């Protein structure tokens, strides 16, 4: 009986300590979350946006100093205090800021990938709205860039792929590209072919039965792999 009472007392004490910690705000950050330090030359902080690109509206400003990051994702490249980065940090309850203004001690990911990707959703919606269109036949790279609100970045899909290879970020042969990733094939030499992954084994691209369409990977021959858009 005495042993049982001691166990109950120990459990209640542990619960009391946890509750106190939560009330005082002394608990640790959620598992795998990270912290960083926002630094801007102006000292005015960095713009918080509703998505992972500068085209998304401002929802506030994150002041210089320590910031909590609950997840990260790839988005529009931005050049800031810490160089050029495709990574965007999600600030809990606020929105996204470019990692190029955040010192996390790493140039890579330091938190889990976010489960949502607003910029990728927009790119996929762009293709879906043009399903069946032949307007971009022979212009697959233009279509991919336009889906992301860009144009005139790369002369061809192969040039885009070679850039990813040169930067060491090409995922060669991987048939499981995440939503929004660019996927490449060695077709129509020397131009290549590119589409945008839906994240479930399917992709949008031109030349699917001669038009913009949805197909399951790999579909075309000579699949190369995938990379996050560098634009």
Secondary structure, DSSP 8 states (H G I E B T S, - for coil): -HHHHHHHHHHHHHHHHHHHHHHHT-S---TT-EEEEE--SSSS-EEEESSSSTTS-EEEEE-SEEEEESEEEEEEEEEETTEEEEEEEEETTTEEEEGGGEE-S-SS--S-B-S--HHHHHHHHHHHHTTT--TTTT-HHHHHHHHTT--SS-SSHHHHHHHHHHTT--EET-S---TT-EEEE--TTTT-EEEEE-SSSEEEES-SSSSSEEEESS-SSSEEEEE----
